[in-house]
């Protein structure tokens, strides 16, 4: 799968993935929106590095939904 096509795209995380990230960041007491920009793709691990307003996450390609 060519993951480079996701770089520069705006994505949302699937509900279960977003809830897990929100749960892990509850101590930071920051608002978290389910809107991320894909900055890096790792084809060997099938992972995408995404940036939100104030957070960076690395997720599986299966955990995203394109806008």
PDB file as gemmi writes it, atoms N, CA and C in Angstrom:
CRYST1    1.000    1.000    1.000  90.00  90.00  90.00 P 1                      
ATOM      1  N   UNK A   1       0.839  -1.181   0.000  1.00  0.00           N  
ATOM      2  CA  UNK A   1       0.000   0.000   0.000  1.00  0.00           C  
ATOM      3  C   UNK A   1       0.881   1.240   0.000  1.00  0.00           C  
ATOM      4  N   UNK A   2       0.583   2.177  -0.870  1.00  0.00           N  
ATOM      5  CA  UNK A   2       1.340   3.412  -0.969  1.00  0.00           C  
ATOM      6  C   UNK A   2       0.806   4.426   0.041  1.00  0.00           C  
ATOM      7  N   UNK A   3       1.518   4.578   1.146  1.00  0.00           N  
ATOM      8  CA  UNK A   3       1.065   5.475   2.202  1.00  0.00           C  
ATOM      9  C   UNK A   3       1.416   6.932   1.936  1.00  0.00           C  
ATOM     10  N   UNK A   4       2.297   7.183   0.975  1.00  0.00           N  
ATOM     11  CA  UNK A   4       2.678   8.564   0.671  1.00  0.00           C  
ATOM     12  C   UNK A   4       1.488   9.407   0.217  1.00  0.00           C  
ATOM     13  N   UNK A   5       0.447   8.757  -0.284  1.00  0.00           N  
ATOM     14  CA  UNK A   5      -0.730   9.518  -0.729  1.00  0.00           C  
ATOM     15  C   UNK A   5      -1.462  10.187   0.436  1.00  0.00           C  
ATOM     16  N   UNK A   6      -1.180   9.748   1.670  1.00  0.00           N  
ATOM     17  CA  UNK A   6      -1.822  10.343   2.842  1.00  0.00           C  
ATOM     18  C   UNK A   6      -1.107  11.596   3.341  1.00  0.00           C  
ATOM     19  N   UNK A   7       0.162  11.766   2.989  1.00  0.00           N  
ATOM     20  CA  UNK A   7       0.939  12.909   3.483  1.00  0.00           C  
ATOM     21  C   UNK A   7       0.311  14.210   2.985  1.00  0.00           C  
ATOM     22  N   UNK A   8       0.096  15.121   3.929  1.00  0.00           N  
ATOM     23  CA  UNK A   8      -0.518  16.408   3.609  1.00  0.00           C  
ATOM     24  C   UNK A   8      -2.031  16.394   3.640  1.00  0.00           C  
ATOM     25  N   UNK A   9      -2.623  15.240   3.871  1.00  0.00           N  
ATOM     26  CA  UNK A   9      -4.084  15.129   3.919  1.00  0.00           C  
ATOM     27  C   UNK A   9      -4.588  15.320   5.347  1.00  0.00           C  
ATOM     28  N   UNK A  10      -5.775  15.838   5.470  1.00  0.00           N  
ATOM     29  CA  UNK A  10      -6.441  15.984   6.759  1.00  0.00           C  
ATOM     30  C   UNK A  10      -7.278  14.735   6.988  1.00  0.00           C  
ATOM     31  N   UNK A  11      -7.128  14.145   8.179  1.00  0.00           N  
ATOM     32  CA  UNK A  11      -7.822  12.900   8.502  1.00  0.00           C  
ATOM     33  C   UNK A  11      -8.492  13.009   9.865  1.00  0.00           C  
ATOM     34  N   UNK A  12      -9.387  12.102  10.094  1.00  0.00           N  
ATOM     35  CA  UNK A  12      -9.973  11.893  11.420  1.00  0.00           C  
ATOM     36  C   UNK A  12      -9.573  10.496  11.855  1.00  0.00           C  
ATOM     37  N   UNK A  13      -9.529  10.288  13.164  1.00  0.00           N  
ATOM     38  CA  UNK A  13      -9.269   8.952  13.689  1.00  0.00           C  
ATOM     39  C   UNK A  13     -10.596   8.226  13.886  1.00  0.00           C  
ATOM     40  N   UNK A  14     -10.548   6.925  13.756  1.00  0.00           N  
ATOM     41  CA  UNK A  14     -11.745   6.139  14.069  1.00  0.00           C  
ATOM     42  C   UNK A  14     -12.083   6.354  15.539  1.00  0.00           C  
ATOM     43  N   UNK A  15     -13.338   6.167  15.866  1.00  0.00           N  
ATOM     44  CA  UNK A  15     -13.839   6.509  17.201  1.00  0.00           C  
ATOM     45  C   UNK A  15     -13.038   5.862  18.323  1.00  0.00           C  
ATOM     46  N   UNK A  16     -12.735   4.553  18.205  1.00  0.00           N  
ATOM     47  CA  UNK A  16     -12.023   3.859  19.289  1.00  0.00           C  
ATOM     48  C   UNK A  16     -10.593   4.386  19.436  1.00  0.00           C  
ATOM     49  N   UNK A  17      -9.937   4.717  18.345  1.00  0.00           N  
ATOM     50  CA  UNK A  17      -8.568   5.233  18.407  1.00  0.00           C  
ATOM     51  C   UNK A  17      -8.555   6.625  19.028  1.00  0.00           C  
ATOM     52  N   UNK A  18      -9.509   7.465  18.650  1.00  0.00           N  
ATOM     53  CA  UNK A  18      -9.574   8.812  19.202  1.00  0.00           C  
ATOM     54  C   UNK A  18      -9.882   8.777  20.700  1.00  0.00           C  
ATOM     55  N   UNK A  19     -10.780   7.922  21.103  1.00  0.00           N  
ATOM     56  CA  UNK A  19     -11.101   7.816  22.538  1.00  0.00           C  
ATOM     57  C   UNK A  19      -9.893   7.386  23.351  1.00  0.00           C  
ATOM     58  N   UNK A  20      -9.097   6.478  22.827  1.00  0.00           N  
ATOM     59  CA  UNK A  20      -7.901   6.025  23.530  1.00  0.00           C  
ATOM     60  C   UNK A  20      -6.894   7.161  23.681  1.00  0.00           C  
ATOM     61  N   UNK A  21      -6.697   7.937  22.633  1.00  0.00           N  
ATOM     62  CA  UNK A  21      -5.773   9.065  22.701  1.00  0.00           C  
ATOM     63  C   UNK A  21      -6.302  10.127  23.659  1.00  0.00           C  
ATOM     64  N   UNK A  22      -7.580  10.386  23.618  1.00  0.00           N  
ATOM     65  CA  UNK A  22      -8.181  11.368  24.531  1.00  0.00           C  
ATOM     66  C   UNK A  22      -8.057  10.905  25.979  1.00  0.00           C  
ATOM     67  N   UNK A  23      -8.223   9.620  26.207  1.00  0.00           N  
ATOM     68  CA  UNK A  23      -8.103   9.074  27.567  1.00  0.00           C  
ATOM     69  C   UNK A  23      -6.676   9.230  28.084  1.00  0.00           C  
ATOM     70  N   UNK A  24      -5.699   8.993  27.238  1.00  0.00           N  
ATOM     71  CA  UNK A  24      -4.298   9.106  27.644  1.00  0.00           C  
ATOM     72  C   UNK A  24      -3.897  10.550  27.897  1.00  0.00           C  
ATOM     73  N   UNK A  25      -4.591  11.504  27.299  1.00  0.00           N  
ATOM     74  CA  UNK A  25      -4.226  12.913  27.421  1.00  0.00           C  
ATOM     75  C   UNK A  25      -5.124  13.690  28.368  1.00  0.00           C  
ATOM     76  N   UNK A  26      -5.914  13.002  29.160  1.00  0.00           N  
ATOM     77  CA  UNK A  26      -6.845  13.688  30.050  1.00  0.00           C  
ATOM     78  C   UNK A  26      -6.107  14.514  31.107  1.00  0.00           C  
ATOM     79  N   UNK A  27      -4.921  14.109  31.499  1.00  0.00           N  
ATOM     80  CA  UNK A  27      -4.159  14.840  32.514  1.00  0.00           C  
ATOM     81  C   UNK A  27      -3.653  16.184  31.997  1.00  0.00           C  
ATOM     82  N   UNK A  28      -3.494  16.304  30.701  1.00  0.00           N  
ATOM     83  CA  UNK A  28      -2.982  17.544  30.116  1.00  0.00           C  
ATOM     84  C   UNK A  28      -4.040  18.635  30.116  1.00  0.00           C  
ATOM     85  N   UNK A  29      -5.261  18.273  30.364  1.00  0.00           N  
ATOM     86  CA  UNK A  29      -6.410  19.183  30.423  1.00  0.00           C  
ATOM     87  C   UNK A  29      -6.444  20.151  29.241  1.00  0.00           C  
ATOM     88  N   UNK A  30      -6.268  19.605  28.069  1.00  0.00           N  
ATOM     89  CA  UNK A  30      -6.374  20.403  26.853  1.00  0.00           C  
ATOM     90  C   UNK A  30      -7.511  19.858  26.011  1.00  0.00           C  
ATOM     91  N   UNK A  31      -8.145  20.741  25.279  1.00  0.00           N  
ATOM     92  CA  UNK A  31      -9.178  20.299  24.367  1.00  0.00           C  
ATOM     93  C   UNK A  31      -8.545  19.536  23.215  1.00  0.00           C  
ATOM     94  N   UNK A  32      -9.175  18.479  22.795  1.00  0.00           N  
ATOM     95  CA  UNK A  32      -8.631  17.657  21.725  1.00  0.00           C  
ATOM     96  C   UNK A  32      -9.698  17.468  20.671  1.00  0.00           C  
ATOM     97  N   UNK A  33      -9.387  17.887  19.437  1.00  0.00           N  
ATOM     98  CA  UNK A  33     -10.322  17.715  18.337  1.00  0.00           C  
ATOM     99  C   UNK A  33      -9.873  16.567  17.458  1.00  0.00           C  
ATOM    100  N   UNK A  34     -10.825  15.893  16.868  1.00  0.00           N  
ATOM    101  CA  UNK A  34     -10.535  14.753  16.016  1.00  0.00           C  
ATOM    102  C   UNK A  34     -10.281  15.225  14.580  1.00  0.00           C  
ATOM    103  N   UNK A  35      -9.202  15.964  14.413  1.00  0.00           N  
ATOM    104  CA  UNK A  35      -8.816  16.491  13.106  1.00  0.00           C  
ATOM    105  C   UNK A  35      -7.296  16.572  13.092  1.00  0.00           C  
ATOM    106  N   UNK A  36      -6.659  15.819  12.195  1.00  0.00           N  
ATOM    107  CA  UNK A  36      -5.206  15.709  12.183  1.00  0.00           C  
ATOM    108  C   UNK A  36      -4.665  15.846  10.766  1.00  0.00           C  
ATOM    109  N   UNK A  37      -3.451  16.364  10.668  1.00  0.00           N  
ATOM    110  CA  UNK A  37      -2.741  16.480   9.402  1.00  0.00           C  
ATOM    111  C   UNK A  37      -1.659  15.402   9.364  1.00  0.00           C  
ATOM    112  N   UNK A  38      -1.641  14.604   8.311  1.00  0.00           N  
ATOM    113  CA  UNK A  38      -0.648  13.538   8.184  1.00  0.00           C  
ATOM    114  C   UNK A  38       0.666  14.153   7.717  1.00  0.00           C  
ATOM    115  N   UNK A  39       1.730  13.921   8.489  1.00  0.00           N  
ATOM    116  CA  UNK A  39       3.028  14.511   8.179  1.00  0.00           C  
ATOM    117  C   UNK A  39       4.054  13.485   7.728  1.00  0.00           C  
ATOM    118  N   UNK A  40       3.898  12.234   8.143  1.00  0.00           N  
ATOM    119  CA  UNK A  40       4.904  11.223   7.827  1.00  0.00           C  
ATOM    120  C   UNK A  40       4.228   9.869   7.693  1.00  0.00           C  
ATOM    121  N   UNK A  41       4.731   9.069   6.767  1.00  0.00           N  
ATOM    122  CA  UNK A  41       4.182   7.730   6.553  1.00  0.00           C  
ATOM    123  C   UNK A  41       5.317   6.714   6.617  1.00  0.00           C  
ATOM    124  N   UNK A  42       5.089   5.627   7.356  1.00  0.00           N  
ATOM    125  CA  UNK A  42       6.062   4.546   7.457  1.00  0.00           C  
ATOM    126  C   UNK A  42       5.432   3.291   6.870  1.00  0.00           C  
ATOM    127  N   UNK A  43       5.835   2.942   5.656  1.00  0.00           N  
ATOM    128  CA  UNK A  43       5.221   1.817   4.946  1.00  0.00           C  
ATOM    129  C   UNK A  43       5.551   0.473   5.581  1.00  0.00           C  
ATOM    130  N   UNK A  44       6.726   0.344   6.177  1.00  0.00           N  
ATOM    131  CA  UNK A  44       7.086  -0.948   6.767  1.00  0.00           C  
ATOM    132  C   UNK A  44       6.261  -1.256   8.008  1.00  0.00           C  
ATOM    133  N   UNK A  45       5.947  -0.231   8.793  1.00  0.00           N  
ATOM    134  CA  UNK A  45       5.127  -0.432   9.996  1.00  0.00           C  
ATOM    135  C   UNK A  45       3.647  -0.155   9.757  1.00  0.00           C  
ATOM    136  N   UNK A  46       3.315   0.360   8.564  1.00  0.00           N  
ATOM    137  CA  UNK A  46       1.943   0.743   8.236  1.00  0.00           C  
ATOM    138  C   UNK A  46       1.405   1.767   9.236  1.00  0.00           C  
ATOM    139  N   UNK A  47       2.243   2.760   9.576  1.00  0.00           N  
ATOM    140  CA  UNK A  47       1.868   3.790  10.539  1.00  0.00           C  
ATOM    141  C   UNK A  47       1.971   5.181   9.916  1.00  0.00           C  
ATOM    142  N   UNK A  48       1.142   6.067  10.424  1.00  0.00           N  
ATOM    143  CA  UNK A  48       1.148   7.464  10.004  1.00  0.00           C  
ATOM    144  C   UNK A  48       1.415   8.338  11.224  1.00  0.00           C  
ATOM    145  N   UNK A  49       2.257   9.346  11.056  1.00  0.00           N  
ATOM    146  CA  UNK A  49       2.477  10.334  12.101  1.00  0.00           C  
ATOM    147  C   UNK A  49       1.623  11.544  11.742  1.00  0.00           C  
ATOM    148  N   UNK A  50       0.748  11.909  12.686  1.00  0.00           N  
ATOM    149  CA  UNK A  50      -0.229  12.967  12.440  1.00  0.00           C  
ATOM    150  C   UNK A  50      -0.107  14.047  13.510  1.00  0.00           C  
ATOM    151  N   UNK A  51      -0.388  15.270  13.098  1.00  0.00           N  
ATOM    152  CA  UNK A  51      -0.357  16.403  14.019  1.00  0.00           C  
ATOM    153  C   UNK A  51      -1.739  17.009  14.136  1.00  0.00           C  
ATOM    154  N   UNK A  52      -2.138  17.235  15.396  1.00  0.00           N  
ATOM    155  CA  UNK A  52      -3.364  17.961  15.690  1.00  0.00           C  
ATOM    156  C   UNK A  52      -2.990  19.372  16.102  1.00  0.00           C  
ATOM    157  N   UNK A  53      -3.929  20.064  16.692  1.00  0.00           N  
ATOM    158  CA  UNK A  53      -3.671  21.446  17.095  1.00  0.00           C  
ATOM    159  C   UNK A  53      -2.522  21.539  18.093  1.00  0.00           C  
ATOM    160  N   UNK A  54      -2.481  20.629  19.046  1.00  0.00           N  
ATOM    161  CA  UNK A  54      -1.448  20.687  20.080  1.00  0.00           C  
ATOM    162  C   UNK A  54      -0.939  19.301  20.467  1.00  0.00           C  
ATOM    163  N   UNK A  55      -0.962  18.358  19.530  1.00  0.00           N  
ATOM    164  CA  UNK A  55      -0.554  16.992  19.835  1.00  0.00           C  
ATOM    165  C   UNK A  55      -0.030  16.298  18.578  1.00  0.00           C  
ATOM    166  N   UNK A  56       0.908  15.395  18.779  1.00  0.00           N  
ATOM    167  CA  UNK A  56       1.405  14.537  17.696  1.00  0.00           C  
ATOM    168  C   UNK A  56       1.062  13.102  18.055  1.00  0.00           C  
ATOM    169  N   UNK A  57       0.512  12.349  17.122  1.00  0.00           N  
ATOM    170  CA  UNK A  57       0.168  10.956  17.355  1.00  0.00           C  
ATOM    171  C   UNK A  57       0.688  10.100  16.204  1.00  0.00           C  
ATOM    172  N   UNK A  58       1.020   8.868  16.524  1.00  0.00           N  
ATOM    173  CA  UNK A  58       1.389   7.878  15.514  1.00  0.00           C  
ATOM    174  C   UNK A  58       0.341   6.783  15.577  1.00  0.00           C  
ATOM    175  N   UNK A  59      -0.325   6.555  14.468  1.00  0.00           N  
ATOM    176  CA  UNK A  59      -1.432   5.602  14.434  1.00  0.00           C  
ATOM    177  C   UNK A  59      -1.289   4.666  13.245  1.00  0.00           C  
ATOM    178  N   UNK A  60      -1.966   3.551  13.339  1.00  0.00           N  
ATOM    179  CA  UNK A  60      -2.028   2.617  12.231  1.00  0.00           C  
ATOM    180  C   UNK A  60      -2.857   3.210  11.109  1.00  0.00           C  
ATOM    181  N   UNK A  61      -2.526   2.834   9.896  1.00  0.00           N  
ATOM    182  CA  UNK A  61      -3.288   3.315   8.740  1.00  0.00           C  
ATOM    183  C   UNK A  61      -4.746   2.851   8.835  1.00  0.00           C  
ATOM    184  N   UNK A  62      -5.008   1.779   9.536  1.00  0.00           N  
ATOM    185  CA  UNK A  62      -6.374   1.281   9.694  1.00  0.00           C  
ATOM    186  C   UNK A  62      -7.204   2.118  10.666  1.00  0.00           C  
ATOM    187  N   UNK A  63      -6.548   3.005  11.412  1.00  0.00           N  
ATOM    188  CA  UNK A  63      -7.245   3.812  12.423  1.00  0.00           C  
ATOM    189  C   UNK A  63      -7.689   5.173  11.922  1.00  0.00           C  
ATOM    190  N   UNK A  64      -7.531   5.454  10.621  1.00  0.00           N  
ATOM    191  CA  UNK A  64      -7.892   6.776  10.120  1.00  0.00           C  
ATOM    192  C   UNK A  64      -9.036   6.732   9.138  1.00  0.00           C  
ATOM    193  N   UNK A  65      -9.682   7.885   8.997  1.00  0.00           N  
ATOM    194  CA  UNK A  65     -10.744   8.079   8.008  1.00  0.00           C  
ATOM    195  C   UNK A  65     -10.409   9.380   7.288  1.00  0.00           C  
ATOM    196  N   UNK A  66     -10.385   9.356   5.968  1.00  0.00           N  
ATOM    197  CA  UNK A  66     -10.113  10.564   5.202  1.00  0.00           C  
ATOM    198  C   UNK A  66     -11.328  11.480   5.201  1.00  0.00           C  
ATOM    199  N   UNK A  67     -11.096  12.783   5.147  1.00  0.00           N  
ATOM    200  CA  UNK A  67     -12.187  13.754   4.999  1.00  0.00           C  
ATOM    201  C   UNK A  67     -12.698  13.687   3.609  1.00  0.00           C  
TER     202      UNK A  67                                                      
END                                                                             
